[in-house]
């Protein structure tokens, strides 16, 4: 339309494009929203698209024509400086003409093609919550429709567009029936999981010193007790040598005092040879030297243990996954470094798979149960692991319980940090009510199934959905085993209709 009227692309025409796009998207949302709701009721995407376009025909035409009529004076370019704002009106008029045709004719075809094979079941784990949100949205939409109805009530009659695809009750009185089954149902849900090493440790220095030798690097496989690196601290070695010399000196003094005391004790057996005071003094000196010897032994033992800290050993079998140190570097508990730990060691032949289980499913899991999972790195393979541990508490923020699966991986395919998709099995009780998925009606009235009473008249039975498996759905409600229900009910079906 801009090309036909000789207008250029400028700031005004761009603003007109944005305005027309906003109205076009709003019209498209109206059609798609109604079409999706009708698709769930009719179980037919083509029929839902046709009916949605027919229902929204009048509001879309009224909105588009009203805006086009309002933009005609601006698009004419009359008045002072009218040519400056004329591209805005022309862009809006051309855009609304094209978008109205596209929304009424092309969009329903695209919806029918895309949604033709889409599932009719909700993927939500909490369908009741989803239904409540839908009810709230429908309530808000109803208020808007009432306001618009009062505004445009004089624009035409109140007659609702007729759905020509629906057969009248007089043309087809055949209603297909089925019965409510009572049995157990099994299914599964997919939850995300994290693969973690079974044991993991960051190695930091216990004493201050210089790195002398590093015997491993990133990717090195080590055994428990293997020497990973050695540190050099001359002051610690000197303290150990001094402690050994002091221990030797204390030992000699103790031996001399002991020998002197034993001689005096032997001599004192002859009366009058040794005074009791001298014997007691010799005994006290021997005990003092013995205590000093024990103190020196304890000091040497402590320094020897500190000296052992200069040799860093592996606490368990695993693989070095990180190395942040090199020979000659100064390390120690008081030395601040931004490089992290000296070494990181992880056990990779055995892994942990952690999964957060929703509160509603906690009771369905048994210990030592085998659970299958898949990895993004190997989409074509399926792995299995055994349930090993449960945290035993429900977290308040996620309302879930963390479980751990032990994964034995000897070939190195599974690595820590991988994303896993875990299939958690779900099994209902043997007394659960099972109905076909097509027997459940989702409408503004709620979620219900259409049953038959003793007089073979239709009644609405509100239900809540549970597990979905193939074409069957677990439901909760005021139902009875073997109760007759309508297999393919419609939201337009009313209560009290006699069924032959």
Secondary structure, 3 states (H helix, E strand, C coil): CCCCCCCCCCHHHHHHHHHHHHHHHHHHHHHHHHHHHHHHHHCCHHHHHHHHHHHCHHHHHHHHHHHHHHHHHHHHCCCCCHHHHHHHHHHHHHHHHHHHHHHHHHHHHHHHHHCCCCCCCCCCCCHHHHHHHHHHHHHHHHHHHHHHHHHCHHHCCCCCCCCCCCCCCCCCCCCCEEECEECCCEEEEEEEEEEEECCEEEECCCCCEEEEEECCCCCCEECCCCEEEEEECHHHHHHHHHHHHHHHHHHHHHHHHHHHHHHHHHHCCCCCCCCHHHHHHHHHHHHHHHHHHHHHHHHHHHHHHHHHCCEEECCCCEEEEEECCCCCCEECCCCCCCCCCCEEEECCCEEEEEEEEEHHHHHHCCCCCEEEEEECCEEEEEEEEEEEEECCCCCCCCCEEEEEEEEECCCCCCCCCCEEEEEEEEECCCCCEEEEHHHEEEECCEEEEEEECCCCEEEEEEEEEEEEECCEEEEEECCCCCCEEECCCCCCCCCCCECC
